[in-house]
Amino acid sequence: MNTDTELSAVMADCAVLQMQNDMEGRNIDAIFAERQEREAEARQVEEEIELEKRAAENVVSSMEPEMMGRYQALKAENSHIEKDLQEQQETLDRLSVKVQSLEEEVGNSELKQ
């Protein structure tokens, strides 16, 4: 009698595990399909970016020498401004952290109470 009960319990467990396995397999297949779709979209966007870069290069290469010089000067200035902006943002971030730390220190200070 125990053997029949144990066998039916094992069979029921096996059926449950098989259903769970099938469900997980479908989930994995869906995740894989979504990943492939996103990778294809990323490749398409990368191709579009390359096309735009080439178009921009063609415009630049067809510029008159005077305009090309002005373009290069503005490009260099833009690069310098971006670098300054990055440095100032990093300084601001460090100071914000310091202000927050000091505010917490003041808030926890016994002198304030």
Residue pairs with C-beta under 8 A, 6 or more apart in sequence:
60 68
60 71
63 71
106 112
